[in-house]
Amino acid sequence: MNTEKIMALDKDYVMQTYGRQPLALEKGKGAVVWDVEGIPYIDCVAGIAVNNVGHAHPRVAEAISKQAHKLIHTSNIYYIEEQVRLAKQLVEISPHQKAFFCNSGAEANEGAIKLARKFTGKGDIIAMENSFHGRTITTITATGQHKYKKGFGPLPPGFSHVPYGNLEVVEDAITEKTAAVLVEPVQGEGGIILPPQGYLDGLKKICHENDVLLIFDEVQTGFGRTGEMFASQKYKVTPDITTLAKAIAGGFPMGAILASEEVGNAFEPGDHAATFGGGPLACAAGLASIETIKEEGLVVKSRENGTYFKNELKELFQEHGRVEDVRGVGLMLGIEMDMPCAQLVDAMRHQGVLVNCTAEKVLRFVPPLVITREQIDNVTNHLDEVIGRYTD
Ligand SMILES: *Cc1c(COP(=O)(O)O)cnc(C)c1O
């Protein structure tokens, strides 16, 4: 099928929940994807920070295929070897001791909220303004942006929001009913907003003093994205609970909740479950993906090429008046424009580069961590030309 035909069928048969680009992708390799017309693009979206190991990584593809021929699904009624191996791996690379597996970021956050409530015996959750935590009823409630909630009430009680980056307001918001503070260490959908110096440690301290749990939503920041395996390591702050999804299994759908020994043990048999959670296929993909990140040194690549990329973007900032800010960490970068950036996304696509626009004016760059310097140069050269069209 050509793009036009696919678009027509989508309109006829799929619920129209997405504002899609007029593009249908057919295959990928590393940081490049091809559309059904055979046109290549450098991918700075990576399925929104999912394809950290690159597209169709042979090691991940091989692991999925091998596992699919052995056993695709069983049940958590039984023990699953791939699941215990992945849990052990996650504990080794993270600051946590226990894992629970599910299928998406929203589901991981839902589970983390249940876990915090079960552990503390309290109900209230403090989250941040401008945050994003998923699209289920509870996670849109936790999300600090009105546009995701509008029309979907009534929403569950027990959630409040404070401005991100301000410690005083968190202290003021905590009551004897507060179970947890939920925060993205770096806000992703909100426009690549970095934590101010001392903010995450400050949150940890306030939570600790008040017997409140600290939950890091690392769904977007996980698996090398920020130049460390996890943002908690980058900022040297250990939360009580971390939620993961996106890049965890190299593109295969999966989510996870990680917690300290003590907090993780609050879940008892019967408390929480997911039919597909931690199934053999997803876990095989997760193991292959983490092995790839380690063996190919992708965390260091993210840090080094991220710095290179950011410096290139900063040059655009010097040159073009319409660029308001360049920010980010590792290969999680954004440039804030003084104009809506949807038209820039279109123009870049016509130049063979996929980027996406978040928070209306922020062009977000979250490419596969395998992106090369040559590809980065290619992206920034096109960007220079495209932004120049609006500046002159
Ligand atoms: C994408 C994202 C989610 C939601 O993940 P889904 O897998 O789409 O449910 C939650 N939190 C953050 C920080 C995200 O970036």
The ligand as an SDF file (V2000), in Angstrom:
LIG
                    3D

 15 15  0  0  0  0  0  0  0  0999 V2000
    5.3920    8.1950   27.3870 C   0  0  0  0  0  0  0  0  0  0  0  0
    5.3410    8.4730   28.8440 C   0  0  0  0  0  0  0  0  0  0  0  0
    4.3850    7.8510   29.6820 C   0  0  0  0  0  0  0  0  0  0  0  0
    3.2970    6.9700   29.1470 C   0  0  0  0  0  0  0  0  0  0  0  0
    3.7720    5.7920   28.6010 O   0  0  0  0  0  0  0  0  0  0  0  0
    2.7780    4.8420   27.7570 P   0  0  0  0  0  0  0  0  0  0  0  0
    3.6090    3.6390   27.4700 O   0  0  0  0  0  0  0  0  0  0  0  0
    2.3630    5.5980   26.5390 O   0  0  0  0  0  0  0  0  0  0  0  0
    1.6160    4.5450   28.6360 O   0  0  0  0  0  0  0  0  0  0  0  0
    4.4490    8.0980   31.0380 C   0  0  0  0  0  0  0  0  0  0  0  0
    5.3870    8.9100   31.5440 N   0  0  0  0  0  0  0  0  0  0  0  0
    6.3140    9.5320   30.7790 C   0  0  0  0  0  0  0  0  0  0  0  0
    7.3310   10.4140   31.4190 C   0  0  0  0  0  0  0  0  0  0  0  0
    6.3100    9.3410   29.4000 C   0  0  0  0  0  0  0  0  0  0  0  0
    7.1990    9.9770   28.6290 O   0  0  0  0  0  0  0  0  0  0  0  0
  1  2  1  0
  2  3  1  0
  2 14  2  0
  3  4  1  0
  3 10  2  0
  4  5  1  0
  5  6  1  0
  6  7  2  0
  6  8  1  0
  6  9  1  0
 10 11  1  0
 11 12  2  0
 12 13  1  0
 12 14  1  0
 14 15  1  0
M  END
$$$$
